[in-house]
Amino acid sequence: MGLRSFRFLLVAWALVAGHGARAAGEAVLDWDAWEQIPVLHDGRIKPLDTFARMAVRDICGTETPRLSLAGALAEGQDESVLSGAQDLFPGDRPRRFRASELLFSWIVEPQKWRRVPLLPAADERLRADVLGLPLRDARGSRLKYVSWWQVADVMEGPRSAELHSRLGDSKADDLLTAYGRYEYLLANLTMPQGPGERLAAQLENAIQGWRELEGAWQLLARAESDSGADDAASAPAQAAEELQGLLFHGQVAPDALQRPLLMIRQAATELSTQLEAHLRQVQDGATGLDPKELQQAQVKMRALAAKAAQTARSAGRAQFAAVQYRNFGNRYALAVIPALNPAALERKRDPDRELSPWLDLSVLLWGSKEVKGYPPQELQQVRRNFEAASVAYRDRAAPDRPQRFAEAMNRFALALAALGEAIEPLRQELPIRNRDEGLMARTAYPPLDATWTEVRYNRLDPFGWTWVLSLAAFVASLGAIGPLRRPAFWLAVALLTAALAMMVYGFTLRTLVTVYTPVATMFETVIFMALVVALMGLWFAILPLLAGGLRLAWQWTALPFTWETPPPQPQQPSSAQKGRRTAARALAAVARAVLSVGVFYALTMIYFGAGEPGEGEPVVLLLPRIGIGASMPTVGELAIWLVGLGLLVPALYYLPRAILAGAISLFTVPLALAKQGLSEPVRRAIGRKAFVACGAFLAFWAAYAATHVPIFDKSIKTLQPILRHSFWLAVHVATIMASYGAGALAWALGSISLGYYLFGRYRDPMRNAAAQAADPSSPAAWEAIERTGAFQSPSDFDVRRAPEACATLSGYIYRVVQIAAILLFVGTILGAAWADKAWGRYWGWDQKEVWALVCFLVWMVILHARHTGWIGNFGLAAGTVLEASAIMMTWYGVGSGKHAYGSGEGGLKYVLLVLAANWLFVGVAWFRYWIQTRVLVQGSRQ
């Protein structure tokens, strides 16, 4: 192996190993049982590992933060204030925590984390000007985190005004949001009350505090005796009454609480200020009271002033809690067991009440009234085993700690499962007037291993590996340009195949978890596009190796004695060969008939719907739909019925043959290669290395953006009802995204072609004898040019030709654009069929629908212009930028109305910047192309 080849393999290995290093350094403790505990969150049952990753990412900015005590102490502070936080970092070394361990530690030892820097705050101005914290530690390392205590100290200290003045600054807002999330999460994890109950308790404190101050407030208001004083005196009392009414009716809507809480807070603050002023007057002796009465007055006024200040703080905390409740709701509620709450299982539930079908872990472990009616023996087992796991975890010096912790945690998980099994009969006997059977089924405690697939998906991070492998494939494809083009090409193909396999595996895991085709969110569609471009890049690159075998397989699946049968070959086969071919085609015809029956049954007899199993209707209706109360179908219903039949006929013809030919090709491809040899197909495949490079590059960028850009949420979510129709979600969205992927591949090829136009070497004119002999302006000259197929120019002009690679790339682009246009057309028709079933109309001029039509028309204009000769190779390359802009607008730019779930979220300026740069690239490339090929320099040839 040469030095260059060794360097290339070393770089590829480093890329793969670099990603794998994220999983290195696993904790000594076994967290499998803890991570697999089922949690009801965001409308679905998921593993605790997923919940922990979400919570830690929201608070620390990453799922596996590397934390330390650097910067935890201010100058001159003693380590005793750390409350034992040193135990979290043995040897005073930084640690990389896994999310599940952080969550468990926050539950069992929350006080130790109050002083640990874990909230992201790397901005220099924020640290120095607002928080008053150093930028570097004693070793000179940059500090990136601050602790909860440091933020709380600023919020309640003299720097609070500076902090509040920075509200609206993204860095300050992000820090306060992380601070609020952490505080809210800890309260959910450690207090046996739900978020709504905690908010109600804080409201009660504010109301009760004001009740005790109301008399003093009235006296001071009457003493003022100004106009409007009576209204001012009654306003806080009315606010308290309003809050009491909201509590009585169970309506703790956060927005309705802010105004009355603000009035109580302002009144309590004013009362405290006035009492402090009167107290200073009393202390100055400006009264006629004797010393004993003076002392009693001072005591009462101090108590009232302290009570007023405390009430103001209570109202402020209630305001902050209301804001947290509005922003977070049940997002950080760790619900681990079904609840015996009939109201939460009603079909028509009160949306203003906090009703969860499952019970929070903190309530289960430390609550009392909330767990009445639960099987006491199973409940005590859960609590004892959790306490044993907590003790084992905190006992860091014990040599048998890993074994004790694993055994206790396994027992805890088993005890939870036993409790969930014991609860189910009790749930079925709950006095529910209008039982939601679907919700009952979805919220039953699952089997022990039900969440393992999602835990495996989280740990592997297949789409993270996708961008690493795709980047390595792209680097290898660049090596295919040099002398090592053959091994570099096949290495690129192997790496891109591995990336494709990883994407398929990731989509398979997501499908098993969600039970729907994972192309419903922006993250999933971006990853699916990466899959499409990688697949198309590989397909077009190795097509010379497959073409012969695929043609042979397609011929073998032809129906005997029909137009499908290929014409006879000049060399007549023997009678035995004829018999074998006839028998094989007869067998293929039987297989096609069986597959056709299966396709017909799947499309016309199986009911697909967004509701419970059995609901909905078939994909294709054999008879037109007739509305309720009508005797005849409407024109629209007849149209959609005819469209369905129009899709059914080609599906019955093409799909069975395509499936059968694909299966037979596993045999015919090696057979064809054995007959024709490998040298020529391999040479042609290597000549298509641009497809591998483009597919790998696009797959890398799409996967990297999806997994690293914050605007893409890669979490598995509960779908909107319109998206739960798995068949239409799969066929429509997948087809549309496949067309976008083909468009992206055409754009990448077009960009390479534009690069040749801008930086490539232009060639001298070509002429032939026929053209030289004839008059350059005569028809004979042009006939000669057309007959020879070579680029010609008049003999009295010097016209340079574009780089040779541009013509080859133009052929590739044209073929890919054809595929993209077909896919977009089919996807739009399928979308119309889905819209009819979902919304009762197949076309409504929605923004998304209009731009899908615009995008298709752009495709057709480009294809027609190229076919008729309106545009040449350069125009086709520039057209790919036009279609990429149209795709970006269709996919990302619009999505309001019924397609609101399919729009982009943030990052608009970056998208516009990329598009502007792309068009600038087209302009610069065109300018050089025009200079080289259109500015004709008249020559003198004597």
Buried (B, 14 or more C-beta within 10 A) or exposed (E): EEEEBEEBBEEBEEBBEEBEEEEEEEEEBBBBBBBBBBBBBBEBBBBBBBBBBBBBBBBBBEBBBEBBBBBBBEEEEEEEEBBEBBEBBEEEEEBBBBBBBBBBBBBBBBEBBBBBBBBBBBBEEBBEEBBBBBEEBEEEEEBBBBBBBBBEBBBEEEBEEBBEEBEEBEBBEBBBBBBBBBBBBBBBBBBBBBBBBBBBEBBBBBBEBBEEBBEBBBEBBEEEEEEEBEEBBBBBBEBBEBBBEBBEEEEBEBEBBBEBBBBBBBBBBBBBBBBBEBBEEBEEEEEEEEEEEBEEBBEEBEEBBEBBBBBBBBBBBBBBBBBBBBEBBBBBBBBBBBBBBBEBBBEEBEEEEBBBBBBBBBBBBBBEEBBEEBBEEBBEBBBBBBBBBBBBBBEEEEEEBBEBBBBBBBBBBBBBBBBBBBBEEEBEEBEBEEBBEEBBEBBBBBEBEBBBBBBBBBEBBBBBBBBBBBBBBBBBBBBBEEEBBEBBBBBBBBBBBBBBBBBBBBBBBBBEBBEBBBBBBBBBBBBBBBBBBBBBBBEBBBBBBBBBBBBBBBBBBBBBEEEBEEEEEEEEEEEEEEEEBEEBBEEBBEBBEEBBEEBBEBBBEEEBBBEEEEEBEBBBBEEBBEEEEEEEBEEBBEBBBEBBEEBBEEBBBEBBBEBBBEEBBEEBBEBBBEEEEEEEBBEBBBEBBBBBBBBBBBBBBBBBBBBEEEBBEBEBBEBEEBBBBBBBBBBBBBBBBBBBBBBBBBBBBBBBBBBBBBEBEBEEBBBBEBBEEBEBEEEBBBEBBEEBEEBBBBBEEBBBBBBEBBBBBBEBBBBBBBBBBBBBBBBBBBBBBBBBBBEEEBBBEBBBBBBBBEBBEBBBBBBEBBEEEEBBBBBBBBBBBBBBBBBBBBBBBBBEEBBEEBBBEEBEEEBEEEBEEBBEBBEEBBEBBEEBBEEEEEEEEE
